[in-house]
Amino acid sequence: MNTVEDLCTLISSKITWGRGEEPQQLSPDTPLLEQGLLDSLAIMQIVAALDSEAGIVLPDTEIVAANFRSPQALWGVLENIRAGAAL
C-alpha cells in the first residue's frame, strides 16, 4: 500500500454496499462514518486486510472511530506506524 488512493480502494472493497447499489469511488476526504459507510464489521475487515495485504499491524489503541473518519485520517495513522517502525 503506497498511496492514500490504494487505501481508498481497500476500504471500498470492505464496505457492504446496498442491494443494487454500485460501489462508490472513495476520495481521501470521504466522510466514512458520517455517511454510514463503515460499521464495526467493516472496520475489523479493514484492520485484517491491512495486516494480511499490506503487512501493517494496527495496534488496538489505534482502532478508534476518529481514525476511521476518512481514508485520509486512517492514512495518517498508517504513516505514523510506518515512521515508528523505521526508527
C-alpha positions in Angstrom: 0.0 0.0 0.0 1.8 3.0 -1.3 -0.8 5.8 -1.5 -3.9 7.0 0.1 -5.7 6.1 -3.1 -4.6 2.5 -2.6 -6.2 2.7 0.9 -9.4 4.1 -0.6 -9.6 1.1 -2.9 -9.1 -1.3 0.0 -11.7 0.5 2.2 -14.2 0.5 -0.7 -13.8 -3.3 -1.1 -14.8 -3.8 2.5 -17.9 -1.7 2.5 -21.2 -3.6 2.3 -23.0 -1.6 -0.4 -26.8 -1.8 -0.5 -28.6 -4.2 -2.8 -28.5 -2.8 -6.3 -26.1 0.0 -5.2 -23.0 0.5 -7.3 -19.8 0.7 -5.2 -18.7 4.3 -4.9 -15.3 5.7 -5.7 -13.9 6.9 -2.4 -11.8 10.0 -2.2 -9.3 10.7 0.7 -11.7 13.1 2.4 -14.9 10.9 2.1 -16.6 11.1 5.5 -16.9 7.3 6.0 -18.6 7.4 9.4 -20.8 10.5 8.7 -22.2 8.8 5.6 -22.7 5.5 7.4 -20.3 3.6 5.1 -18.5 1.8 7.9 -19.8 -0.4 10.7 -17.8 -2.3 13.2 -17.5 -5.4 11.0 -16.2 -3.3 8.1 -13.6 -1.7 10.4 -12.4 -5.0 11.6 -12.2 -6.3 7.9 -10.1 -3.2 7.0 -7.8 -3.9 10.0 -7.4 -7.5 9.0 -6.8 -6.6 5.3 -4.1 -4.0 6.3 -2.3 -6.8 8.2 -2.7 -9.6 5.5 -2.4 -7.5 2.4 0.0 -4.7 3.4 1.8 -6.2 6.5 0.7 -3.3 8.6 -0.5 -4.2 12.1 -2.8 -1.6 13.6 -2.4 -1.5 17.4 -5.7 -1.9 19.3 -5.2 1.6 20.7 -5.5 3.0 17.1 -8.7 1.2 16.3 -10.9 4.1 17.3 -13.7 6.0 15.4 -11.6 9.1 15.0 -9.0 7.2 12.9 -11.8 5.9 10.6 -13.5 9.2 9.9 -12.0 9.3 6.4 -9.4 7.4 4.4 -7.0 10.4 4.9 -7.4 10.1 8.7 -6.5 6.4 8.6 -3.7 7.1 6.2 -2.2 9.5 8.7 -2.2 6.7 11.3 -0.6 4.3 8.9 2.2 6.8 8.1 2.8 7.3 11.8 3.1 3.5 12.3 5.5 3.2 9.4 7.6 6.1 10.7 7.8 4.4 14.1 8.8 1.1 12.6 11.6 2.8 10.6 13.2 4.1 13.8 
